[in-house]
Amino acid sequence: MNNNDVMKKLRVAMKFTDDDIIKVLELANFRMTKTEVGAIFRADDHPNFKPCGDQILRNFLNGLIIYTRGPRDGSGKQGAGVPKPFKGEDKAE
């Protein structure tokens, strides 16, 4: 299983869109365009396929931690509480 497969599985599990993934990456101070994100999820044989590097996966996981736990406070501990959905979105089913 490569990094692209991990990203695909996390995307499905979290029900994220490309915009959600970009916002999670921005929480880790990592910027990607929607085109670059889409290239990660393409089939391996597609001409616009882009392998997901370790840096992208690492920053996505760090952003996902911030998204679910909240940002660190001044004491070095993670913020407590329920994660908030992105602005303007309601993740109700």
PDB file of N, CA, C and O in Angstrom:
ATOM      1  N   MET A   1       0.853  -1.176   0.000  1.00  0.00           N
ATOM      2  CA  MET A   1       0.000   0.000   0.000  1.00  0.00           C
ATOM      3  C   MET A   1       0.901   1.242   0.000  1.00  0.00           C
ATOM      4  O   MET A   1       1.772   1.390   0.857  1.00  0.00           O
ATOM      5  N   ASN A   2       0.678   2.116  -0.963  1.00  0.00           N
ATOM      6  CA  ASN A   2       1.494   3.326  -1.055  1.00  0.00           C
ATOM      7  C   ASN A   2       0.744   4.531  -0.464  1.00  0.00           C
ATOM      8  O   ASN A   2      -0.397   4.410  -0.019  1.00  0.00           O
ATOM      9  N   ASN A   3       1.404   5.685  -0.470  1.00  0.00           N
ATOM     10  CA  ASN A   3       0.818   6.895   0.117  1.00  0.00           C
ATOM     11  C   ASN A   3      -0.472   7.313  -0.585  1.00  0.00           C
ATOM     12  O   ASN A   3      -1.388   7.823   0.059  1.00  0.00           O
ATOM     13  N   ASN A   4      -0.551   7.100  -1.903  1.00  0.00           N
ATOM     14  CA  ASN A   4      -1.774   7.450  -2.627  1.00  0.00           C
ATOM     15  C   ASN A   4      -2.947   6.615  -2.129  1.00  0.00           C
ATOM     16  O   ASN A   4      -4.055   7.128  -1.971  1.00  0.00           O
ATOM     17  N   ASP A   5      -2.706   5.330  -1.882  1.00  0.00           N
ATOM     18  CA  ASP A   5      -3.765   4.456  -1.373  1.00  0.00           C
ATOM     19  C   ASP A   5      -4.220   4.898   0.014  1.00  0.00           C
ATOM     20  O   ASP A   5      -5.413   4.874   0.314  1.00  0.00           O
ATOM     21  N   VAL A   6      -3.274   5.301   0.862  1.00  0.00           N
ATOM     22  CA  VAL A   6      -3.615   5.774   2.211  1.00  0.00           C
ATOM     23  C   VAL A   6      -4.479   7.027   2.120  1.00  0.00           C
ATOM     24  O   VAL A   6      -5.483   7.147   2.822  1.00  0.00           O
ATOM     25  N   MET A   7      -4.086   7.960   1.253  1.00  0.00           N
ATOM     26  CA  MET A   7      -4.866   9.190   1.088  1.00  0.00           C
ATOM     27  C   MET A   7      -6.273   8.885   0.576  1.00  0.00           C
ATOM     28  O   MET A   7      -7.244   9.483   1.040  1.00  0.00           O
ATOM     29  N   LYS A   8      -6.390   7.956  -0.381  1.00  0.00           N
ATOM     30  CA  LYS A   8      -7.703   7.595  -0.922  1.00  0.00           C
ATOM     31  C   LYS A   8      -8.590   7.001   0.162  1.00  0.00           C
ATOM     32  O   LYS A   8      -9.773   7.330   0.246  1.00  0.00           O
ATOM     33  N   LYS A   9      -8.029   6.128   0.991  1.00  0.00           N
ATOM     34  CA  LYS A   9      -8.817   5.487   2.045  1.00  0.00           C
ATOM     35  C   LYS A   9      -9.240   6.499   3.109  1.00  0.00           C
ATOM     36  O   LYS A   9     -10.367   6.444   3.599  1.00  0.00           O
ATOM     37  N   LEU A  10      -8.340   7.428   3.472  1.00  0.00           N
ATOM     38  CA  LEU A  10      -8.694   8.462   4.445  1.00  0.00           C
ATOM     39  C   LEU A  10      -9.758   9.397   3.882  1.00  0.00           C
ATOM     40  O   LEU A  10     -10.653   9.832   4.606  1.00  0.00           O
ATOM     41  N   ARG A  11      -9.662   9.700   2.607  1.00  0.00           N
ATOM     42  CA  ARG A  11     -10.657  10.574   1.971  1.00  0.00           C
ATOM     43  C   ARG A  11     -12.050   9.959   2.047  1.00  0.00           C
ATOM     44  O   ARG A  11     -13.020  10.648   2.364  1.00  0.00           O
ATOM     45  N   VAL A  12     -12.148   8.670   1.757  1.00  0.00           N
ATOM     46  CA  VAL A  12     -13.437   7.983   1.804  1.00  0.00           C
ATOM     47  C   VAL A  12     -13.930   7.867   3.244  1.00  0.00           C
ATOM     48  O   VAL A  12     -15.104   8.110   3.523  1.00  0.00           O
ATOM     49  N   ALA A  13     -13.032   7.497   4.157  1.00  0.00           N
ATOM     50  CA  ALA A  13     -13.422   7.304   5.556  1.00  0.00           C
ATOM     51  C   ALA A  13     -13.925   8.597   6.193  1.00  0.00           C
ATOM     52  O   ALA A  13     -14.868   8.573   6.984  1.00  0.00           O
ATOM     53  N   MET A  14     -13.303   9.720   5.854  1.00  0.00           N
ATOM     54  CA  MET A  14     -13.681  11.007   6.442  1.00  0.00           C
ATOM     55  C   MET A  14     -14.737  11.739   5.609  1.00  0.00           C
ATOM     56  O   MET A  14     -15.217  12.798   6.014  1.00  0.00           O
ATOM     57  N   LYS A  15     -15.100  11.183   4.453  1.00  0.00           N
ATOM     58  CA  LYS A  15     -16.073  11.800   3.546  1.00  0.00           C
ATOM     59  C   LYS A  15     -15.646  13.215   3.150  1.00  0.00           C
ATOM     60  O   LYS A  15     -16.454  14.142   3.148  1.00  0.00           O
ATOM     61  N   PHE A  16     -14.365  13.362   2.816  1.00  0.00           N
ATOM     62  CA  PHE A  16     -13.799  14.651   2.449  1.00  0.00           C
ATOM     63  C   PHE A  16     -13.914  14.888   0.950  1.00  0.00           C
ATOM     64  O   PHE A  16     -13.803  13.960   0.149  1.00  0.00           O
ATOM     65  N   THR A  17     -14.137  16.142   0.587  1.00  0.00           N
ATOM     66  CA  THR A  17     -14.046  16.581  -0.800  1.00  0.00           C
ATOM     67  C   THR A  17     -12.635  17.128  -1.022  1.00  0.00           C
ATOM     68  O   THR A  17     -11.842  17.211  -0.084  1.00  0.00           O
ATOM     69  N   ASP A  18     -12.329  17.499  -2.256  1.00  0.00           N
ATOM     70  CA  ASP A  18     -11.022  18.105  -2.535  1.00  0.00           C
ATOM     71  C   ASP A  18     -10.832  19.377  -1.718  1.00  0.00           C
ATOM     72  O   ASP A  18      -9.742  19.630  -1.206  1.00  0.00           O
ATOM     73  N   ASP A  19     -11.890  20.177  -1.593  1.00  0.00           N
ATOM     74  CA  ASP A  19     -11.798  21.418  -0.819  1.00  0.00           C
ATOM     75  C   ASP A  19     -11.518  21.134   0.656  1.00  0.00           C
ATOM     76  O   ASP A  19     -10.755  21.860   1.293  1.00  0.00           O
ATOM     77  N   ASP A  20     -12.130  20.084   1.200  1.00  0.00           N
ATOM     78  CA  ASP A  20     -11.879  19.716   2.596  1.00  0.00           C
ATOM     79  C   ASP A  20     -10.419  19.315   2.790  1.00  0.00           C
ATOM     80  O   ASP A  20      -9.802  19.681   3.790  1.00  0.00           O
ATOM     81  N   ILE A  21      -9.874  18.575   1.850  1.00  0.00           N
ATOM     82  CA  ILE A  21      -8.478  18.139   1.945  1.00  0.00           C
ATOM     83  C   ILE A  21      -7.547  19.345   1.890  1.00  0.00           C
ATOM     84  O   ILE A  21      -6.558  19.399   2.621  1.00  0.00           O
ATOM     85  N   ILE A  22      -7.853  20.305   1.034  1.00  0.00           N
ATOM     86  CA  ILE A  22      -7.043  21.524   0.953  1.00  0.00           C
ATOM     87  C   ILE A  22      -7.086  22.273   2.278  1.00  0.00           C
ATOM     88  O   ILE A  22      -6.058  22.772   2.736  1.00  0.00           O
ATOM     89  N   LYS A  23      -8.257  22.361   2.900  1.00  0.00           N
ATOM     90  CA  LYS A  23      -8.391  23.060   4.181  1.00  0.00           C
ATOM     91  C   LYS A  23      -7.637  22.341   5.290  1.00  0.00           C
ATOM     92  O   LYS A  23      -7.030  22.989   6.143  1.00  0.00           O
ATOM     93  N   VAL A  24      -7.667  21.008   5.291  1.00  0.00           N
ATOM     94  CA  VAL A  24      -6.921  20.244   6.297  1.00  0.00           C
ATOM     95  C   VAL A  24      -5.421  20.465   6.104  1.00  0.00           C
ATOM     96  O   VAL A  24      -4.692  20.630   7.082  1.00  0.00           O
ATOM     97  N   LEU A  25      -4.957  20.469   4.861  1.00  0.00           N
ATOM     98  CA  LEU A  25      -3.542  20.727   4.599  1.00  0.00           C
ATOM     99  C   LEU A  25      -3.148  22.136   5.039  1.00  0.00           C
ATOM    100  O   LEU A  25      -2.039  22.342   5.531  1.00  0.00           O
ATOM    101  N   GLU A  26      -4.046  23.105   4.865  1.00  0.00           N
ATOM    102  CA  GLU A  26      -3.753  24.476   5.290  1.00  0.00           C
ATOM    103  C   GLU A  26      -3.649  24.584   6.807  1.00  0.00           C
ATOM    104  O   GLU A  26      -2.937  25.451   7.315  1.00  0.00           O
ATOM    105  N   LEU A  27      -4.353  23.711   7.544  1.00  0.00           N
ATOM    106  CA  LEU A  27      -4.217  23.704   9.002  1.00  0.00           C
ATOM    107  C   LEU A  27      -2.792  23.357   9.418  1.00  0.00           C
ATOM    108  O   LEU A  27      -2.336  23.767  10.485  1.00  0.00           O
ATOM    109  N   ALA A  28      -2.090  22.600   8.575  1.00  0.00           N
ATOM    110  CA  ALA A  28      -0.695  22.241   8.833  1.00  0.00           C
ATOM    111  C   ALA A  28       0.263  23.189   8.099  1.00  0.00           C
ATOM    112  O   ALA A  28       1.444  22.880   7.943  1.00  0.00           O
ATOM    113  N   ASN A  29      -0.248  24.339   7.651  1.00  0.00           N
ATOM    114  CA  ASN A  29       0.540  25.339   6.922  1.00  0.00           C
ATOM    115  C   ASN A  29       1.188  24.759   5.667  1.00  0.00           C
ATOM    116  O   ASN A  29       2.352  25.033   5.374  1.00  0.00           O
ATOM    117  N   PHE A  30       0.428  23.959   4.934  1.00  0.00           N
ATOM    118  CA  PHE A  30       0.902  23.363   3.688  1.00  0.00           C
ATOM    119  C   PHE A  30      -0.122  23.685   2.613  1.00  0.00           C
ATOM    120  O   PHE A  30      -1.308  23.398   2.779  1.00  0.00           O
ATOM    121  N   ARG A  31       0.321  24.272   1.524  1.00  0.00           N
ATOM    122  CA  ARG A  31      -0.603  24.703   0.481  1.00  0.00           C
ATOM    123  C   ARG A  31      -0.493  23.796  -0.748  1.00  0.00           C
ATOM    124  O   ARG A  31       0.598  23.460  -1.209  1.00  0.00           O
ATOM    125  N   MET A  32      -1.668  23.418  -1.255  1.00  0.00           N
ATOM    126  CA  MET A  32      -1.768  22.671  -2.506  1.00  0.00           C
ATOM    127  C   MET A  32      -2.964  23.204  -3.267  1.00  0.00           C
ATOM    128  O   MET A  32      -3.932  23.675  -2.669  1.00  0.00           O
ATOM    129  N   THR A  33      -2.896  23.128  -4.578  1.00  0.00           N
ATOM    130  CA  THR A  33      -4.033  23.541  -5.391  1.00  0.00           C
ATOM    131  C   THR A  33      -4.993  22.368  -5.552  1.00  0.00           C
ATOM    132  O   THR A  33      -4.648  21.217  -5.285  1.00  0.00           O
ATOM    133  N   LYS A  34      -6.199  22.688  -5.993  1.00  0.00           N
ATOM    134  CA  LYS A  34      -7.207  21.650  -6.213  1.00  0.00           C
ATOM    135  C   LYS A  34      -6.748  20.688  -7.316  1.00  0.00           C
ATOM    136  O   LYS A  34      -7.043  19.494  -7.261  1.00  0.00           O
ATOM    137  N   THR A  35      -6.041  21.199  -8.298  1.00  0.00           N
ATOM    138  CA  THR A  35      -5.523  20.364  -9.379  1.00  0.00           C
ATOM    139  C   THR A  35      -4.499  19.362  -8.861  1.00  0.00           C
ATOM    140  O   THR A  35      -4.516  18.193  -9.248  1.00  0.00           O
ATOM    141  N   GLU A  36      -3.604  19.822  -7.983  1.00  0.00           N
ATOM    142  CA  GLU A  36      -2.595  18.925  -7.415  1.00  0.00           C
ATOM    143  C   GLU A  36      -3.239  17.847  -6.553  1.00  0.00           C
ATOM    144  O   GLU A  36      -2.825  16.689  -6.585  1.00  0.00           O
ATOM    145  N   VAL A  37      -4.254  18.231  -5.782  1.00  0.00           N
ATOM    146  CA  VAL A  37      -4.952  17.252  -4.945  1.00  0.00           C
ATOM    147  C   VAL A  37      -5.655  16.229  -5.827  1.00  0.00           C
ATOM    148  O   VAL A  37      -5.598  15.030  -5.553  1.00  0.00           O
ATOM    149  N   GLY A  38      -6.316  16.692  -6.880  1.00  0.00           N
ATOM    150  CA  GLY A  38      -7.002  15.778  -7.784  1.00  0.00           C
ATOM    151  C   GLY A  38      -6.054  14.800  -8.454  1.00  0.00           C
ATOM    152  O   GLY A  38      -6.424  13.654  -8.709  1.00  0.00           O
ATOM    153  N   ALA A  39      -4.828  15.240  -8.745  1.00  0.00           N
ATOM    154  CA  ALA A  39      -3.847  14.369  -9.397  1.00  0.00           C
ATOM    155  C   ALA A  39      -3.430  13.213  -8.492  1.00  0.00           C
ATOM    156  O   ALA A  39      -3.073  12.141  -8.981  1.00  0.00           O
ATOM    157  N   ILE A  40      -3.472  13.422  -7.187  1.00  0.00           N
ATOM    158  CA  ILE A  40      -3.107  12.365  -6.240  1.00  0.00           C
ATOM    159  C   ILE A  40      -4.124  11.229  -6.278  1.00  0.00           C
ATOM    160  O   ILE A  40      -3.767  10.068  -6.073  1.00  0.00           O
ATOM    161  N   PHE A  41      -5.387  11.556  -6.540  1.00  0.00           N
ATOM    162  CA  PHE A  41      -6.451  10.556  -6.495  1.00  0.00           C
ATOM    163  C   PHE A  41      -6.746   9.923  -7.855  1.00  0.00           C
ATOM    164  O   PHE A  41      -7.692   9.144  -7.975  1.00  0.00           O
ATOM    165  N   ARG A  42      -5.966  10.237  -8.865  1.00  0.00           N
ATOM    166  CA  ARG A  42      -6.163   9.636 -10.184  1.00  0.00           C
ATOM    167  C   ARG A  42      -5.607   8.214 -10.213  1.00  0.00           C
ATOM    168  O   ARG A  42      -4.840   7.811  -9.339  1.00  0.00           O
ATOM    169  N   ALA A  43      -6.009   7.472 -11.230  1.00  0.00           N
ATOM    170  CA  ALA A  43      -5.497   6.110 -11.417  1.00  0.00           C
ATOM    171  C   ALA A  43      -4.003   6.170 -11.750  1.00  0.00           C
ATOM    172  O   ALA A  43      -3.523   7.141 -12.335  1.00  0.00           O
ATOM    173  N   ASP A  44      -3.289   5.125 -11.371  1.00  0.00           N
ATOM    174  CA  ASP A  44      -1.837   5.087 -11.572  1.00  0.00           C
ATOM    175  C   ASP A  44      -1.426   5.249 -13.033  1.00  0.00           C
ATOM    176  O   ASP A  44      -0.358   5.790 -13.319  1.00  0.00           O
ATOM    177  N   ASP A  45      -2.258   4.788 -13.951  1.00  0.00           N
ATOM    178  CA  ASP A  45      -1.898   4.846 -15.365  1.00  0.00           C
ATOM    179  C   ASP A  45      -2.383   6.116 -16.066  1.00  0.00           C
ATOM    180  O   ASP A  45      -2.159   6.279 -17.265  1.00  0.00           O
ATOM    181  N   HIS A  46      -3.036   7.008 -15.342  1.00  0.00           N
ATOM    182  CA  HIS A  46      -3.524   8.263 -15.929  1.00  0.00           C
ATOM    183  C   HIS A  46      -2.336   9.191 -16.193  1.00  0.00           C
ATOM    184  O   HIS A  46      -1.403   9.232 -15.391  1.00  0.00           O
ATOM    185  N   PRO A  47      -2.355   9.937 -17.305  1.00  0.00           N
ATOM    186  CA  PRO A  47      -1.213  10.815 -17.605  1.00  0.00           C
ATOM    187  C   PRO A  47      -1.000  11.936 -16.584  1.00  0.00           C
ATOM    188  O   PRO A  47       0.123  12.419 -16.440  1.00  0.00           O
ATOM    189  N   ASN A  48      -2.040  12.357 -15.879  1.00  0.00           N
ATOM    190  CA  ASN A  48      -1.903  13.433 -14.893  1.00  0.00           C
ATOM    191  C   ASN A  48      -1.755  12.918 -13.468  1.00  0.00           C
ATOM    192  O   ASN A  48      -1.882  13.687 -12.515  1.00  0.00           O
ATOM    193  N   PHE A  49      -1.488  11.622 -13.314  1.00  0.00           N
ATOM    194  CA  PHE A  49      -1.298  11.041 -11.986  1.00  0.00           C
ATOM    195  C   PHE A  49      -0.067  11.648 -11.323  1.00  0.00           C
ATOM    196  O   PHE A  49       0.956  11.869 -11.971  1.00  0.00           O
ATOM    197  N   LYS A  50      -0.180  11.916 -10.011  1.00  0.00           N
ATOM    198  CA  LYS A  50       0.954  12.440  -9.250  1.00  0.00           C
ATOM    199  C   LYS A  50       1.144  11.558  -8.024  1.00  0.00           C
ATOM    200  O   LYS A  50       0.207  11.382  -7.245  1.00  0.00           O
ATOM    201  N   PRO A  51       2.337  10.999  -7.834  1.00  0.00           N
ATOM    202  CA  PRO A  51       2.559  10.204  -6.625  1.00  0.00           C
ATOM    203  C   PRO A  51       2.492  11.095  -5.387  1.00  0.00           C
ATOM    204  O   PRO A  51       2.993  12.219  -5.389  1.00  0.00           O
ATOM    205  N   CYS A  52       1.875  10.582  -4.345  1.00  0.00           N
ATOM    206  CA  CYS A  52       1.760  11.319  -3.085  1.00  0.00           C
ATOM    207  C   CYS A  52       3.042  11.096  -2.297  1.00  0.00           C
ATOM    208  O   CYS A  52       3.323   9.982  -1.856  1.00  0.00           O
ATOM    209  N   GLY A  53       3.804  12.142  -2.125  1.00  0.00           N
ATOM    210  CA  GLY A  53       5.062  12.033  -1.395  1.00  0.00           C
ATOM    211  C   GLY A  53       4.844  11.968   0.109  1.00  0.00           C
ATOM    212  O   GLY A  53       3.747  12.212   0.611  1.00  0.00           O
ATOM    213  N   ASP A  54       5.909  11.633   0.807  1.00  0.00           N
ATOM    214  CA  ASP A  54       5.846  11.539   2.265  1.00  0.00           C
ATOM    215  C   ASP A  54       5.490  12.882   2.901  1.00  0.00           C
ATOM    216  O   ASP A  54       4.775  12.923   3.903  1.00  0.00           O
ATOM    217  N   GLN A  55       5.986  13.981   2.324  1.00  0.00           N
ATOM    218  CA  GLN A  55       5.717  15.304   2.881  1.00  0.00           C
ATOM    219  C   GLN A  55       4.228  15.642   2.810  1.00  0.00           C
ATOM    220  O   GLN A  55       3.680  16.210   3.754  1.00  0.00           O
ATOM    221  N   ILE A  56       3.577  15.302   1.715  1.00  0.00           N
ATOM    222  CA  ILE A  56       2.143  15.585   1.573  1.00  0.00           C
ATOM    223  C   ILE A  56       1.348  14.774   2.583  1.00  0.00           C
ATOM    224  O   ILE A  56       0.477  15.313   3.266  1.00  0.00           O
ATOM    225  N   LEU A  57       1.642  13.478   2.682  1.00  0.00           N
ATOM    226  CA  LEU A  57       0.920  12.622   3.623  1.00  0.00           C
ATOM    227  C   LEU A  57       1.162  13.067   5.058  1.00  0.00           C
ATOM    228  O   LEU A  57       0.228  13.117   5.858  1.00  0.00           O
ATOM    229  N   ARG A  58       2.415  13.392   5.393  1.00  0.00           N
ATOM    230  CA  ARG A  58       2.743  13.843   6.751  1.00  0.00           C
ATOM    231  C   ARG A  58       1.967  15.114   7.108  1.00  0.00           C
ATOM    232  O   ARG A  58       1.399  15.209   8.196  1.00  0.00           O
ATOM    233  N   ASN A  59       1.942  16.081   6.203  1.00  0.00           N
ATOM    234  CA  ASN A  59       1.225  17.325   6.477  1.00  0.00           C
ATOM    235  C   ASN A  59      -0.279  17.109   6.535  1.00  0.00           C
ATOM    236  O   ASN A  59      -0.965  17.763   7.321  1.00  0.00           O
ATOM    237  N   PHE A  60      -0.805  16.200   5.715  1.00  0.00           N
ATOM    238  CA  PHE A  60      -2.230  15.900   5.787  1.00  0.00           C
ATOM    239  C   PHE A  60      -2.575  15.277   7.140  1.00  0.00           C
ATOM    240  O   PHE A  60      -3.577  15.645   7.753  1.00  0.00           O
ATOM    241  N   LEU A  61      -1.759  14.343   7.603  1.00  0.00           N
ATOM    242  CA  LEU A  61      -2.021  13.709   8.902  1.00  0.00           C
ATOM    243  C   LEU A  61      -1.900  14.717  10.045  1.00  0.00           C
ATOM    244  O   LEU A  61      -2.697  14.687  10.983  1.00  0.00           O
ATOM    245  N   ASN A  62      -0.911  15.610   9.974  1.00  0.00           N
ATOM    246  CA  ASN A  62      -0.786  16.649  11.000  1.00  0.00           C
ATOM    247  C   ASN A  62      -1.986  17.592  10.970  1.00  0.00           C
ATOM    248  O   ASN A  62      -2.489  17.979  12.025  1.00  0.00           O
ATOM    249  N   GLY A  63      -2.446  17.963   9.792  1.00  0.00           N
ATOM    250  CA  GLY A  63      -3.636  18.801   9.670  1.00  0.00           C
ATOM    251  C   GLY A  63      -4.879  18.090  10.160  1.00  0.00           C
ATOM    252  O   GLY A  63      -5.760  18.712  10.752  1.00  0.00           O
ATOM    253  N   LEU A  64      -4.960  16.788   9.918  1.00  0.00           N
ATOM    254  CA  LEU A  64      -6.100  15.999  10.378  1.00  0.00           C
ATOM    255  C   LEU A  64      -6.138  15.934  11.903  1.00  0.00           C
ATOM    256  O   LEU A  64      -7.216  15.948  12.498  1.00  0.00           O
ATOM    257  N   ILE A  65      -4.977  15.864  12.534  1.00  0.00           N
ATOM    258  CA  ILE A  65      -4.904  15.893  13.999  1.00  0.00           C
ATOM    259  C   ILE A  65      -5.435  17.224  14.512  1.00  0.00           C
ATOM    260  O   ILE A  65      -6.215  17.254  15.464  1.00  0.00           O
ATOM    261  N   ILE A  66      -5.022  18.317  13.894  1.00  0.00           N
ATOM    262  CA  ILE A  66      -5.498  19.639  14.310  1.00  0.00           C
ATOM    263  C   ILE A  66      -6.998  19.755  14.072  1.00  0.00           C
ATOM    264  O   ILE A  66      -7.712  20.326  14.895  1.00  0.00           O
ATOM    265  N   TYR A  67      -7.484  19.217  12.951  1.00  0.00           N
ATOM    266  CA  TYR A  67      -8.911  19.273  12.625  1.00  0.00           C
ATOM    267  C   TYR A  67      -9.744  18.512  13.653  1.00  0.00           C
ATOM    268  O   TYR A  67     -10.804  18.985  14.062  1.00  0.00           O
ATOM    269  N   THR A  68      -9.275  17.341  14.073  1.00  0.00           N
ATOM    270  CA  THR A  68     -10.072  16.519  14.988  1.00  0.00           C
ATOM    271  C   THR A  68      -9.887  16.908  16.445  1.00  0.00           C
ATOM    272  O   THR A  68     -10.859  16.918  17.201  1.00  0.00           O
ATOM    273  N   ARG A  69      -8.662  17.227  16.862  1.00  0.00           N
ATOM    274  CA  ARG A  69      -8.392  17.533  18.272  1.00  0.00           C
ATOM    275  C   ARG A  69      -8.433  19.020  18.591  1.00  0.00           C
ATOM    276  O   ARG A  69      -8.679  19.408  19.732  1.00  0.00           O
ATOM    277  N   GLY A  70      -8.197  19.831  17.606  1.00  0.00           N
ATOM    278  CA  GLY A  70      -8.095  21.266  17.828  1.00  0.00           C
ATOM    279  C   GLY A  70      -6.638  21.667  17.926  1.00  0.00           C
ATOM    280  O   GLY A  70      -5.766  20.816  18.104  1.00  0.00           O
ATOM    281  N   PRO A  71      -6.369  22.957  17.811  1.00  0.00           N
ATOM    282  CA  PRO A  71      -4.974  23.417  17.866  1.00  0.00           C
ATOM    283  C   PRO A  71      -4.411  23.296  19.274  1.00  0.00           C
ATOM    284  O   PRO A  71      -5.150  23.244  20.257  1.00  0.00           O
ATOM    285  N   ARG A  72      -3.086  23.252  19.347  1.00  0.00           N
ATOM    286  CA  ARG A  72      -2.431  23.217  20.655  1.00  0.00           C
ATOM    287  C   ARG A  72      -2.624  24.567  21.340  1.00  0.00           C
ATOM    288  O   ARG A  72      -2.582  25.620  20.703  1.00  0.00           O
ATOM    289  N   ASP A  73      -2.835  24.508  22.655  1.00  0.00           N
ATOM    290  CA  ASP A  73      -2.892  25.762  23.404  1.00  0.00           C
ATOM    291  C   ASP A  73      -1.481  26.100  23.883  1.00  0.00           C
ATOM    292  O   ASP A  73      -0.536  25.388  23.546  1.00  0.00           O
ATOM    293  N   GLY A  74      -1.323  27.156  24.649  1.00  0.00           N
ATOM    294  CA  GLY A  74      -0.014  27.615  25.094  1.00  0.00           C
ATOM    295  C   GLY A  74       0.718  26.636  25.991  1.00  0.00           C
ATOM    296  O   GLY A  74       1.944  26.701  26.083  1.00  0.00           O
ATOM    297  N   SER A  75       0.009  25.725  26.661  1.00  0.00           N
ATOM    298  CA  SER A  75       0.650  24.801  27.593  1.00  0.00           C
ATOM    299  C   SER A  75       1.253  23.584  26.902  1.00  0.00           C
ATOM    300  O   SER A  75       1.866  22.745  27.562  1.00  0.00           O
ATOM    301  N   GLY A  76       1.092  23.475  25.597  1.00  0.00           N
ATOM    302  CA  GLY A  76       1.631  22.329  24.883  1.00  0.00           C
ATOM    303  C   GLY A  76       0.665  21.169  24.803  1.00  0.00           C
ATOM    304  O   GLY A  76       0.995  20.131  24.229  1.00  0.00           O
ATOM    305  N   LYS A  77      -0.530  21.322  25.372  1.00  0.00           N
ATOM    306  CA  LYS A  77      -1.535  20.266  25.318  1.00  0.00           C
ATOM    307  C   LYS A  77      -2.498  20.553  24.179  1.00  0.00           C
ATOM    308  O   LYS A  77      -2.730  21.707  23.816  1.00  0.00           O
ATOM    309  N   GLN A  78      -3.052  19.488  23.623  1.00  0.00           N
ATOM    310  CA  GLN A  78      -4.037  19.658  22.565  1.00  0.00           C
ATOM    311  C   GLN A  78      -5.306  20.263  23.141  1.00  0.00           C
ATOM    312  O   GLN A  78      -5.663  19.985  24.286  1.00  0.00           O
ATOM    313  N   GLY A  79      -5.986  21.083  22.362  1.00  0.00           N
ATOM    314  CA  GLY A  79      -7.246  21.674  22.790  1.00  0.00           C
ATOM    315  C   GLY A  79      -8.321  20.614  22.926  1.00  0.00           C
ATOM    316  O   GLY A  79      -8.395  19.691  22.115  1.00  0.00           O
ATOM    317  N   ALA A  80      -9.144  20.743  23.937  1.00  0.00           N
ATOM    318  CA  ALA A  80     -10.222  19.776  24.152  1.00  0.00           C
ATOM    319  C   ALA A  80     -11.478  20.253  23.451  1.00  0.00           C
ATOM    320  O   ALA A  80     -11.593  21.426  23.094  1.00  0.00           O
ATOM    321  N   GLY A  81     -12.400  19.359  23.258  1.00  0.00           N
ATOM    322  CA  GLY A  81     -13.683  19.735  22.686  1.00  0.00           C
ATOM    323  C   GLY A  81     -13.995  18.953  21.437  1.00  0.00           C
ATOM    324  O   GLY A  81     -13.184  18.173  20.938  1.00  0.00           O
ATOM    325  N   VAL A  82     -15.185  19.184  20.952  1.00  0.00           N
ATOM    326  CA  VAL A  82     -15.670  18.502  19.764  1.00  0.00           C
ATOM    327  C   VAL A  82     -15.144  19.227  18.538  1.00  0.00           C
ATOM    328  O   VAL A  82     -15.167  20.457  18.500  1.00  0.00           O
ATOM    329  N   PRO A  83     -14.669  18.494  17.528  1.00  0.00           N
ATOM    330  CA  PRO A  83     -14.190  19.177  16.327  1.00  0.00           C
ATOM    331  C   PRO A  83     -15.318  19.919  15.638  1.00  0.00           C
ATOM    332  O   PRO A  83     -16.454  19.446  15.587  1.00  0.00           O
ATOM    333  N   LYS A  84     -14.991  21.083  15.110  1.00  0.00           N
ATOM    334  CA  LYS A  84     -15.985  21.907  14.429  1.00  0.00           C
ATOM    335  C   LYS A  84     -15.890  21.660  12.931  1.00  0.00           C
ATOM    336  O   LYS A  84     -14.791  21.497  12.402  1.00  0.00           O
ATOM    337  N   PRO A  85     -17.026  21.629  12.238  1.00  0.00           N
ATOM    338  CA  PRO A  85     -16.966  21.484  10.782  1.00  0.00           C
ATOM    339  C   PRO A  85     -16.384  22.748  10.162  1.00  0.00           C
ATOM    340  O   PRO A  85     -16.337  23.798  10.803  1.00  0.00           O
ATOM    341  N   PHE A  86     -15.943  22.641   8.917  1.00  0.00           N
ATOM    342  CA  PHE A  86     -15.422  23.802   8.226  1.00  0.00           C
ATOM    343  C   PHE A  86     -16.514  24.850   8.111  1.00  0.00           C
ATOM    344  O   PHE A  86     -17.699  24.519   8.077  1.00  0.00           O
ATOM    345  N   LYS A  87     -16.116  26.114   8.050  1.00  0.00           N
ATOM    346  CA  LYS A  87     -17.079  27.214   7.989  1.00  0.00           C
ATOM    347  C   LYS A  87     -18.031  27.034   6.816  1.00  0.00           C
ATOM    348  O   LYS A  87     -17.614  26.718   5.701  1.00  0.00           O
ATOM    349  N   GLY A  88     -19.305  27.240   7.083  1.00  0.00           N
ATOM    350  CA  GLY A  88     -20.307  27.179   6.036  1.00  0.00           C
ATOM    351  C   GLY A  88     -20.726  25.778   5.650  1.00  0.00           C
ATOM    352  O   GLY A  88     -21.492  25.601   4.703  1.00  0.00           O
ATOM    353  N   GLU A  89     -20.244  24.788   6.361  1.00  0.00           N
ATOM    354  CA  GLU A  89     -20.580  23.413   6.017  1.00  0.00           C
ATOM    355  C   GLU A  89     -21.180  22.717   7.219  1.00  0.00           C
ATOM    356  O   GLU A  89     -20.781  22.951   8.360  1.00  0.00           O
ATOM    357  N   ASP A  90     -22.132  21.868   6.946  1.00  0.00           N
ATOM    358  CA  ASP A  90     -22.726  21.044   7.991  1.00  0.00           C
ATOM    359  C   ASP A  90     -22.577  19.604   7.549  1.00  0.00           C
ATOM    360  O   ASP A  90     -23.151  19.203   6.536  1.00  0.00           O
ATOM    361  N   LYS A  91     -21.820  18.828   8.288  1.00  0.00           N
ATOM    362  CA  LYS A  91     -21.539  17.446   7.907  1.00  0.00           C
ATOM    363  C   LYS A  91     -22.614  16.486   8.404  1.00  0.00           C
ATOM    364  O   LYS A  91     -22.335  15.303   8.602  1.00  0.00           O
ATOM    365  N   ALA A  92     -23.849  16.976   8.610  1.00  0.00           N
ATOM    366  CA  ALA A  92     -24.941  16.107   9.061  1.00  0.00           C
ATOM    367  C   ALA A  92     -25.305  15.141   7.945  1.00  0.00           C
ATOM    368  O   ALA A  92     -25.188  15.463   6.763  1.00  0.00           O
ATOM    369  N   GLU A  93     -25.738  13.977   8.329  1.00  0.00           N
ATOM    370  CA  GLU A  93     -26.063  12.953   7.333  1.00  0.00           C
ATOM    371  C   GLU A  93     -27.513  12.937   7.017  1.00  0.00           C
ATOM    372  O   GLU A  93     -27.957  12.134   6.196  1.00  0.00           O
TER     373      GLU A  93
END
